[in-house]
Amino acid sequence: MSEHSEGHISIWFFNGVLLTIYGVLIFAAGLYGLKEPPKVVLAELHAGVWWGAFLLIIGIFYTYHFWPKKFA
C-alpha cells in the first residue's frame, strides 16, 4: 500500500496538526514564563520554549509532508 492512498487522509497529517497546536500552546506558555518566571528548579533552562519550538517544528513538518493532495 502506498504512503498516500487516493481518497484517504494519512493519520500522520492529523498527528502533525495536533503537534503543531500543542507546540504553539507550549511555546506561548514558555514565552510567558520568560516574563513571569516560575518558582521551580532549573527554570533558567526555559524548557517550555525549547519543547514548544521542537513540537512546532515537528508538527509543521508532518503537516506539510502528509498534506492531503486530493480528496475523493
N, CA, C and O atoms as a CHARMM CRD file, in Angstrom:
* protein
*
  288
    1    1 MET  N      0.84400  -1.16900   0.00000 PROA 1      0.00000
    2    1 MET  CA     0.00000   0.00000   0.00000 PROA 1      0.00000
    3    1 MET  C      0.89100   1.23500   0.00000 PROA 1      0.00000
    4    1 MET  O      1.88100   1.28900   0.73000 PROA 1      0.00000
    5    2 SER  N      0.55100   2.20600  -0.80000 PROA 2      0.00000
    6    2 SER  CA     1.38000   3.39800  -0.90700 PROA 2      0.00000
    7    2 SER  C      1.18800   4.31800   0.29200 PROA 2      0.00000
    8    2 SER  O      0.23800   4.18900   1.06400 PROA 2      0.00000
    9    3 GLU  N      2.11600   5.23600   0.41400 PROA 3      0.00000
   10    3 GLU  CA     2.10700   6.16300   1.54000 PROA 3      0.00000
   11    3 GLU  C      0.87900   7.05900   1.51400 PROA 3      0.00000
   12    3 GLU  O      0.28100   7.31800   2.55800 PROA 3      0.00000
   13    4 HSD  N      0.49800   7.53300   0.34400 PROA 4      0.00000
   14    4 HSD  CA    -0.65400   8.40900   0.18500 PROA 4      0.00000
   15    4 HSD  C     -1.65900   7.72000  -0.73900 PROA 4      0.00000
   16    4 HSD  O     -1.56500   7.84900  -1.96000 PROA 4      0.00000
   17    5 SER  N     -2.60400   7.00400  -0.17600 PROA 5      0.00000
   18    5 SER  CA    -3.63100   6.37100  -0.99200 PROA 5      0.00000
   19    5 SER  C     -4.61900   7.43300  -1.44000 PROA 5      0.00000
   20    5 SER  O     -4.96300   8.33800  -0.68000 PROA 5      0.00000
   21    6 GLU  N     -5.06800   7.31600  -2.67100 PROA 6      0.00000
   22    6 GLU  CA    -6.00600   8.30100  -3.20000 PROA 6      0.00000
   23    6 GLU  C     -7.33300   8.19600  -2.45800 PROA 6      0.00000
   24    6 GLU  O     -7.88600   7.10800  -2.29900 PROA 6      0.00000
   25    7 GLY  N     -7.82700   9.32700  -2.01400 PROA 7      0.00000
   26    7 GLY  CA    -9.10000   9.36500  -1.31000 PROA 7      0.00000
   27    7 GLY  C     -8.98400   9.14200   0.18400 PROA 7      0.00000
   28    7 GLY  O     -9.99600   9.16900   0.88500 PROA 7      0.00000
   29    8 HSD  N     -7.78800   8.92300   0.69000 PROA 8      0.00000
   30    8 HSD  CA    -7.58000   8.69700   2.11800 PROA 8      0.00000
   31    8 HSD  C     -6.66300   9.78100   2.67400 PROA 8      0.00000
   32    8 HSD  O     -5.76700  10.27200   1.98800 PROA 8      0.00000
   33    9 ILE  N     -6.90300  10.13900   3.91200 PROA 9      0.00000
   34    9 ILE  CA    -6.04500  11.09700   4.59600 PROA 9      0.00000
   35    9 ILE  C     -5.20900  10.32500   5.60700 PROA 9      0.00000
   36    9 ILE  O     -5.73600   9.54900   6.40400 PROA 9      0.00000
   37   10 SER  N     -3.91300  10.54400   5.56400 PROA 10     0.00000
   38   10 SER  CA    -2.99600   9.83800   6.44900 PROA 10     0.00000
   39   10 SER  C     -3.19600  10.28500   7.89700 PROA 10     0.00000
   40   10 SER  O     -3.45200  11.45900   8.16600 PROA 10     0.00000
   41   11 ILE  N     -3.07800   9.34300   8.81300 PROA 11     0.00000
   42   11 ILE  CA    -3.17000   9.65700  10.23900 PROA 11     0.00000
   43   11 ILE  C     -2.03100  10.58100  10.64500 PROA 11     0.00000
   44   11 ILE  O     -2.17200  11.34000  11.60400 PROA 11     0.00000
   45   12 TRP  N     -0.91000  10.53500   9.93900 PROA 12     0.00000
   46   12 TRP  CA     0.23300  11.38900  10.27000 PROA 12     0.00000
   47   12 TRP  C     -0.07600  12.84800  10.00800 PROA 12     0.00000
   48   12 TRP  O      0.51100  13.72700  10.64000 PROA 12     0.00000
   49   13 PHE  N     -0.99300  13.12300   9.07900 PROA 13     0.00000
   50   13 PHE  CA    -1.41800  14.50600   8.86400 PROA 13     0.00000
   51   13 PHE  C     -2.09200  15.03900  10.12400 PROA 13     0.00000
   52   13 PHE  O     -1.80100  16.15500  10.55500 PROA 13     0.00000
   53   14 PHE  N     -2.98800  14.25600  10.71900 PROA 14     0.00000
   54   14 PHE  CA    -3.67900  14.68600  11.92900 PROA 14     0.00000
   55   14 PHE  C     -2.71300  14.77300  13.11100 PROA 14     0.00000
   56   14 PHE  O     -2.84000  15.66300  13.95100 PROA 14     0.00000
   57   15 ASN  N     -1.76200  13.86400  13.17700 PROA 15     0.00000
   58   15 ASN  CA    -0.73200  13.95700  14.21300 PROA 15     0.00000
   59   15 ASN  C      0.06700  15.25000  14.06100 PROA 15     0.00000
   60   15 ASN  O      0.38700  15.90100  15.05500 PROA 15     0.00000
   61   16 GLY  N      0.38700  15.62100  12.83400 PROA 16     0.00000
   62   16 GLY  CA     1.11100  16.86200  12.58300 PROA 16     0.00000
   63   16 GLY  C      0.32800  18.08300  13.00900 PROA 16     0.00000
   64   16 GLY  O      0.88100  19.01000  13.60000 PROA 16     0.00000
   65   17 VAL  N     -0.97100  18.08600  12.70700 PROA 17     0.00000
   66   17 VAL  CA    -1.81600  19.21300  13.12000 PROA 17     0.00000
   67   17 VAL  C     -1.85700  19.30200  14.64200 PROA 17     0.00000
   68   17 VAL  O     -1.74200  20.38900  15.20800 PROA 17     0.00000
   69   18 LEU  N     -2.01800  18.16900  15.29600 PROA 18     0.00000
   70   18 LEU  CA    -2.08100  18.14600  16.75700 PROA 18     0.00000
   71   18 LEU  C     -0.75900  18.59500  17.38100 PROA 18     0.00000
   72   18 LEU  O     -0.76300  19.37000  18.33800 PROA 18     0.00000
   73   19 LEU  N      0.36300  18.12100  16.85300 PROA 19     0.00000
   74   19 LEU  CA     1.66300  18.54300  17.35900 PROA 19     0.00000
   75   19 LEU  C      1.88400  20.03900  17.14600 PROA 19     0.00000
   76   19 LEU  O      2.47600  20.70500  17.99500 PROA 19     0.00000
   77   20 THR  N      1.41500  20.56600  16.02900 PROA 20     0.00000
   78   20 THR  CA     1.53700  21.99500  15.76100 PROA 20     0.00000
   79   20 THR  C      0.74200  22.80600  16.77500 PROA 20     0.00000
   80   20 THR  O      1.23900  23.80000  17.30500 PROA 20     0.00000
   81   21 ILE  N     -0.48100  22.38900  17.04600 PROA 21     0.00000
   82   21 ILE  CA    -1.31600  23.09800  18.02000 PROA 21     0.00000
   83   21 ILE  C     -0.67200  23.05000  19.40500 PROA 21     0.00000
   84   21 ILE  O     -0.57600  24.07500  20.08000 PROA 21     0.00000
   85   22 TYR  N     -0.22800  21.85900  19.83300 PROA 22     0.00000
   86   22 TYR  CA     0.42900  21.72800  21.13200 PROA 22     0.00000
   87   22 TYR  C      1.71900  22.56100  21.17700 PROA 22     0.00000
   88   22 TYR  O      2.02800  23.18200  22.19400 PROA 22     0.00000
   89   23 GLY  N      2.45800  22.56900  20.08000 PROA 23     0.00000
   90   23 GLY  CA     3.69400  23.34700  20.02500 PROA 23     0.00000
   91   23 GLY  C      3.44400  24.83000  20.20700 PROA 23     0.00000
   92   23 GLY  O      4.17600  25.50900  20.92600 PROA 23     0.00000
   93   24 VAL  N      2.39900  25.33500  19.54800 PROA 24     0.00000
   94   24 VAL  CA     2.06300  26.75500  19.68900 PROA 24     0.00000
   95   24 VAL  C      1.68400  27.07100  21.13200 PROA 24     0.00000
   96   24 VAL  O      2.14000  28.06900  21.68900 PROA 24     0.00000
   97   25 LEU  N      0.85200  26.22800  21.73900 PROA 25     0.00000
   98   25 LEU  CA     0.41500  26.47500  23.11300 PROA 25     0.00000
   99   25 LEU  C      1.57400  26.40900  24.10500 PROA 25     0.00000
  100   25 LEU  O      1.69700  27.28300  24.96400 PROA 25     0.00000
  101   26 ILE  N      2.41900  25.39700  24.00200 PROA 26     0.00000
  102   26 ILE  CA     3.54100  25.25400  24.93400 PROA 26     0.00000
  103   26 ILE  C      4.57600  26.34700  24.70300 PROA 26     0.00000
  104   26 ILE  O      5.14300  26.87400  25.65900 PROA 26     0.00000
  105   27 PHE  N      4.82500  26.69100  23.44800 PROA 27     0.00000
  106   27 PHE  CA     5.77400  27.75900  23.14800 PROA 27     0.00000
  107   27 PHE  C      5.27900  29.09600  23.69700 PROA 27     0.00000
  108   27 PHE  O      6.05800  29.86200  24.26400 PROA 27     0.00000
  109   28 ALA  N      3.99200  29.37400  23.53000 PROA 28     0.00000
  110   28 ALA  CA     3.42200  30.62200  24.06500 PROA 28     0.00000
  111   28 ALA  C      3.50400  30.65600  25.58700 PROA 28     0.00000
  112   28 ALA  O      3.83000  31.69100  26.16900 PROA 28     0.00000
  113   29 ALA  N      3.21200  29.53600  26.23100 PROA 29     0.00000
  114   29 ALA  CA     3.32900  29.46900  27.68800 PROA 29     0.00000
  115   29 ALA  C      4.78500  29.64500  28.12100 PROA 29     0.00000
  116   29 ALA  O      5.06000  30.27500  29.14200 PROA 29     0.00000
  117   30 GLY  N      5.70600  29.09500  27.35100 PROA 30     0.00000
  118   30 GLY  CA     7.12600  29.26500  27.66000 PROA 30     0.00000
  119   30 GLY  C      7.57200  30.70500  27.51500 PROA 30     0.00000
  120   30 GLY  O      8.36400  31.19500  28.31900 PROA 30     0.00000
  121   31 LEU  N      7.06800  31.39400  26.48900 PROA 31     0.00000
  122   31 LEU  CA     7.40000  32.80400  26.32800 PROA 31     0.00000
  123   31 LEU  C      6.82600  33.64200  27.46300 PROA 31     0.00000
  124   31 LEU  O      7.45900  34.59000  27.92800 PROA 31     0.00000
  125   32 TYR  N      5.63000  33.28900  27.90200 PROA 32     0.00000
  126   32 TYR  CA     5.04700  33.97500  29.05400 PROA 32     0.00000
  127   32 TYR  C      5.90600  33.71500  30.29900 PROA 32     0.00000
  128   32 TYR  O      6.05700  34.59700  31.14500 PROA 32     0.00000
  129   33 GLY  N      6.46400  32.50900  30.40600 PROA 33     0.00000
  130   33 GLY  CA     7.33400  32.16700  31.52100 PROA 33     0.00000
  131   33 GLY  C      8.62400  32.97100  31.53400 PROA 33     0.00000
  132   33 GLY  O      9.25600  33.09900  32.58200 PROA 33     0.00000
  133   34 LEU  N      9.03000  33.51900  30.38500 PROA 34     0.00000
  134   34 LEU  CA    10.19900  34.39900  30.35400 PROA 34     0.00000
  135   34 LEU  C      9.89900  35.71700  31.06400 PROA 34     0.00000
  136   34 LEU  O     10.76600  36.29400  31.72100 PROA 34     0.00000
  137   35 LYS  N      8.66400  36.18200  30.92400 PROA 35     0.00000
  138   35 LYS  CA     8.25300  37.44200  31.54900 PROA 35     0.00000
  139   35 LYS  C      7.94900  37.25000  33.03300 PROA 35     0.00000
  140   35 LYS  O      8.34900  38.06600  33.86400 PROA 35     0.00000
  141   36 GLU  N      7.25300  36.18900  33.35700 PROA 36     0.00000
  142   36 GLU  CA     6.88800  35.85200  34.73700 PROA 36     0.00000
  143   36 GLU  C      7.51400  34.49700  35.07700 PROA 36     0.00000
  144   36 GLU  O      6.84300  33.47000  34.97100 PROA 36     0.00000
  145   37 PRO  N      8.77900  34.47600  35.47900 PROA 37     0.00000
  146   37 PRO  CA     9.45500  33.18900  35.71100 PROA 37     0.00000
  147   37 PRO  C      8.78800  32.36900  36.81900 PROA 37     0.00000
  148   37 PRO  O      8.46500  32.89600  37.88400 PROA 37     0.00000
  149   38 PRO  N      8.58900  31.08300  36.55800 PROA 38     0.00000
  150   38 PRO  CA     8.00400  30.22400  37.59500 PROA 38     0.00000
  151   38 PRO  C      9.01700  29.94000  38.69500 PROA 38     0.00000
  152   38 PRO  O     10.22600  30.02500  38.48000 PROA 38     0.00000
  153   39 LYS  N      8.51800  29.60900  39.85200 PROA 39     0.00000
  154   39 LYS  CA     9.38800  29.30800  41.00200 PROA 39     0.00000
  155   39 LYS  C      9.64900  27.80000  41.05400 PROA 39     0.00000
  156   39 LYS  O      9.18400  27.11500  41.96500 PROA 39     0.00000
  157   40 VAL  N     10.39000  27.29500  40.07900 PROA 40     0.00000
  158   40 VAL  CA    10.72300  25.86700  40.01800 PROA 40     0.00000
  159   40 VAL  C     12.22300  25.71400  39.81100 PROA 40     0.00000
  160   40 VAL  O     12.90800  26.64200  39.38000 PROA 40     0.00000
  161   41 VAL  N     12.71100  24.53300  40.12600 PROA 41     0.00000
  162   41 VAL  CA    14.12600  24.22700  39.93000 PROA 41     0.00000
  163   41 VAL  C     14.42400  24.20200  38.42800 PROA 41     0.00000
  164   41 VAL  O     13.62000  23.69400  37.64700 PROA 41     0.00000
  165   42 LEU  N     15.54900  24.73600  38.03200 PROA 42     0.00000
  166   42 LEU  CA    16.01400  24.77200  36.63600 PROA 42     0.00000
  167   42 LEU  C     15.11400  25.58600  35.71400 PROA 42     0.00000
  168   42 LEU  O     15.04300  25.30900  34.51700 PROA 42     0.00000
  169   43 ALA  N     14.42600  26.59000  36.26100 PROA 43     0.00000
  170   43 ALA  CA    13.57300  27.44700  35.43200 PROA 43     0.00000
  171   43 ALA  C     14.39700  28.22700  34.41500 PROA 43     0.00000
  172   43 ALA  O     13.87500  28.64400  33.38100 PROA 43     0.00000
  173   44 GLU  N     15.68500  28.42500  34.70400 PROA 44     0.00000
  174   44 GLU  CA    16.53000  29.20000  33.78900 PROA 44     0.00000
  175   44 GLU  C     16.81600  28.46200  32.47900 PROA 44     0.00000
  176   44 GLU  O     17.35000  29.05700  31.54300 PROA 44     0.00000
  177   45 LEU  N     16.46900  27.17900  32.40100 PROA 45     0.00000
  178   45 LEU  CA    16.66400  26.43700  31.15400 PROA 45     0.00000
  179   45 LEU  C     15.55300  26.68100  30.13500 PROA 45     0.00000
  180   45 LEU  O     15.72200  26.38900  28.95200 PROA 45     0.00000
  181   46 HSD  N     14.42500  27.21200  30.58600 PROA 46     0.00000
  182   46 HSD  CA    13.29800  27.55300  29.71600 PROA 46     0.00000
  183   46 HSD  C     12.83600  26.36400  28.87500 PROA 46     0.00000
  184   46 HSD  O     12.76500  26.44100  27.64800 PROA 46     0.00000
  185   47 ALA  N     12.52800  25.27600  29.55300 PROA 47     0.00000
  186   47 ALA  CA    12.12700  24.03700  28.88100 PROA 47     0.00000
  187   47 ALA  C     10.88000  24.22200  28.02800 PROA 47     0.00000
  188   47 ALA  O     10.76800  23.60300  26.97000 PROA 47     0.00000
  189   48 GLY  N      9.95100  25.05000  28.45700 PROA 48     0.00000
  190   48 GLY  CA     8.73300  25.26800  27.68400 PROA 48     0.00000
  191   48 GLY  C      9.00700  25.87900  26.31800 PROA 48     0.00000
  192   48 GLY  O      8.36700  25.51900  25.33000 PROA 48     0.00000
  193   49 VAL  N      9.95400  26.79800  26.26600 PROA 49     0.00000
  194   49 VAL  CA    10.30800  27.42200  24.98400 PROA 49     0.00000
  195   49 VAL  C     10.93500  26.38800  24.05800 PROA 49     0.00000
  196   49 VAL  O     10.56200  26.29000  22.88900 PROA 49     0.00000
  197   50 TRP  N     11.88900  25.61600  24.57700 PROA 50     0.00000
  198   50 TRP  CA    12.56800  24.61700  23.74500 PROA 50     0.00000
  199   50 TRP  C     11.62400  23.50300  23.30300 PROA 50     0.00000
  200   50 TRP  O     11.60800  23.12100  22.13300 PROA 50     0.00000
  201   51 TRP  N     10.84300  22.98900  24.24300 PROA 51     0.00000
  202   51 TRP  CA     9.94100  21.88900  23.92300 PROA 51     0.00000
  203   51 TRP  C      8.85100  22.35600  22.96700 PROA 51     0.00000
  204   51 TRP  O      8.49800  21.63400  22.03400 PROA 51     0.00000
  205   52 GLY  N      8.31200  23.55900  23.18600 PROA 52     0.00000
  206   52 GLY  CA     7.29000  24.09900  22.28500 PROA 52     0.00000
  207   52 GLY  C      7.82500  24.30300  20.88200 PROA 52     0.00000
  208   52 GLY  O      7.14400  23.99600  19.90300 PROA 52     0.00000
  209   53 ALA  N      9.04800  24.82300  20.77700 PROA 53     0.00000
  210   53 ALA  CA     9.65500  25.02200  19.45700 PROA 53     0.00000
  211   53 ALA  C      9.88200  23.68500  18.75800 PROA 53     0.00000
  212   53 ALA  O      9.64600  23.56500  17.55600 PROA 53     0.00000
  213   54 PHE  N     10.33800  22.67900  19.50500 PROA 54     0.00000
  214   54 PHE  CA    10.56100  21.34900  18.93000 PROA 54     0.00000
  215   54 PHE  C      9.24700  20.76200  18.40400 PROA 54     0.00000
  216   54 PHE  O      9.19400  20.27200  17.27600 PROA 54     0.00000
  217   55 LEU  N      8.19100  20.81000  19.21800 PROA 55     0.00000
  218   55 LEU  CA     6.89200  20.28400  18.78000 PROA 55     0.00000
  219   55 LEU  C      6.36400  21.04900  17.57100 PROA 55     0.00000
  220   55 LEU  O      5.78800  20.45600  16.65900 PROA 55     0.00000
  221   56 LEU  N      6.55800  22.35200  17.56500 PROA 56     0.00000
  222   56 LEU  CA     6.09800  23.17500  16.45000 PROA 56     0.00000
  223   56 LEU  C      6.80500  22.79200  15.15500 PROA 56     0.00000
  224   56 LEU  O      6.16200  22.66800  14.11200 PROA 56     0.00000
  225   57 ILE  N      8.10400  22.60600  15.21100 PROA 57     0.00000
  226   57 ILE  CA     8.86900  22.23900  14.01400 PROA 57     0.00000
  227   57 ILE  C      8.45400  20.85800  13.51300 PROA 57     0.00000
  228   57 ILE  O      8.21200  20.68200  12.31900 PROA 57     0.00000
  229   58 ILE  N      8.37000  19.88100  14.40900 PROA 58     0.00000
  230   58 ILE  CA     7.97200  18.53200  14.00800 PROA 58     0.00000
  231   58 ILE  C      6.54200  18.53500  13.47100 PROA 58     0.00000
  232   58 ILE  O      6.25200  17.87900  12.47100 PROA 58     0.00000
  233   59 GLY  N      5.65300  19.27000  14.13100 PROA 59     0.00000
  234   59 GLY  CA     4.26000  19.33600  13.68600 PROA 59     0.00000
  235   59 GLY  C      4.11700  19.95500  12.31000 PROA 59     0.00000
  236   59 GLY  O      3.35100  19.46100  11.48300 PROA 59     0.00000
  237   60 ILE  N      4.84400  21.02700  12.05700 PROA 60     0.00000
  238   60 ILE  CA     4.79200  21.66200  10.73300 PROA 60     0.00000
  239   60 ILE  C      5.35000  20.71600   9.67100 PROA 60     0.00000
  240   60 ILE  O      4.81600  20.63700   8.56500 PROA 60     0.00000
  241   61 PHE  N      6.42400  19.99900  10.00600 PROA 61     0.00000
  242   61 PHE  CA     6.99600  19.04200   9.05600 PROA 61     0.00000
  243   61 PHE  C      5.97600  17.97400   8.68100 PROA 61     0.00000
  244   61 PHE  O      5.74200  17.72200   7.49900 PROA 61     0.00000
  245   62 TYR  N      5.35900  17.33800   9.70100 PROA 62     0.00000
  246   62 TYR  CA     4.38500  16.28700   9.42700 PROA 62     0.00000
  247   62 TYR  C      3.16700  16.82400   8.67900 PROA 62     0.00000
  248   62 TYR  O      2.67600  16.18300   7.75000 PROA 62     0.00000
  249   63 THR  N      2.68600  17.98200   9.07400 PROA 63     0.00000
  250   63 THR  CA     1.51800  18.55400   8.40600 PROA 63     0.00000
  251   63 THR  C      1.81900  18.83400   6.93700 PROA 63     0.00000
  252   63 THR  O      1.00000  18.54000   6.06700 PROA 63     0.00000
  253   64 TYR  N      2.98800  19.39900   6.66100 PROA 64     0.00000
  254   64 TYR  CA     3.35400  19.70000   5.28200 PROA 64     0.00000
  255   64 TYR  C      3.60600  18.42300   4.47200 PROA 64     0.00000
  256   64 TYR  O      3.13700  18.29000   3.34200 PROA 64     0.00000
  257   65 HSD  N      4.34600  17.49500   5.06500 PROA 65     0.00000
  258   65 HSD  CA     4.74600  16.28900   4.34600 PROA 65     0.00000
  259   65 HSD  C      3.53900  15.38900   4.02000 PROA 65     0.00000
  260   65 HSD  O      3.50100  14.77600   2.95300 PROA 65     0.00000
  261   66 PHE  N      2.57300  15.30700   4.91300 PROA 66     0.00000
  262   66 PHE  CA     1.43300  14.41500   4.72100 PROA 66     0.00000
  263   66 PHE  C      0.15900  15.16800   4.37000 PROA 66     0.00000
  264   66 PHE  O     -0.93800  14.63900   4.55000 PROA 66     0.00000
  265   67 TRP  N      0.28500  16.39300   3.87300 PROA 67     0.00000
  266   67 TRP  CA    -0.88200  17.17100   3.45800 PROA 67     0.00000
  267   67 TRP  C     -1.65900  16.40200   2.39100 PROA 67     0.00000
  268   67 TRP  O     -1.06400  15.92100   1.42700 PROA 67     0.00000
  269   68 PRO  N     -2.99500  16.27800   2.55000 PROA 68     0.00000
  270   68 PRO  CA    -3.76400  15.52300   1.55000 PROA 68     0.00000
  271   68 PRO  C     -3.74900  16.23600   0.19700 PROA 68     0.00000
  272   68 PRO  O     -4.08800  17.41400   0.08500 PROA 68     0.00000
  273   69 LYS  N     -3.34600  15.48600  -0.81600 PROA 69     0.00000
  274   69 LYS  CA    -3.22800  16.06800  -2.16400 PROA 69     0.00000
  275   69 LYS  C     -4.59700  16.21200  -2.84200 PROA 69     0.00000
  276   69 LYS  O     -4.91700  17.24800  -3.42600 PROA 69     0.00000
  277   70 LYS  N     -5.39000  15.14300  -2.74600 PROA 70     0.00000
  278   70 LYS  CA    -6.71000  15.13000  -3.37100 PROA 70     0.00000
  279   70 LYS  C     -7.70300  14.48900  -2.42200 PROA 70     0.00000
  280   70 LYS  O     -7.35600  13.60500  -1.63900 PROA 70     0.00000
  281   71 PHE  N     -8.92000  14.94000  -2.50300 PROA 71     0.00000
  282   71 PHE  CA    -9.98800  14.31400  -1.73800 PROA 71     0.00000
  283   71 PHE  C    -10.91600  13.58600  -2.69800 PROA 71     0.00000
  284   71 PHE  O    -11.16600  14.06500  -3.80400 PROA 71     0.00000
  285   72 ALA  N    -11.42700  12.43400  -2.28400 PROA 72     0.00000
  286   72 ALA  CA   -12.31100  11.65300  -3.15100 PROA 72     0.00000
  287   72 ALA  C    -13.69900  12.25300  -3.21000 PROA 72     0.00000
  288   72 ALA  O    -14.57300  11.72200  -3.89500 PROA 72     0.00000
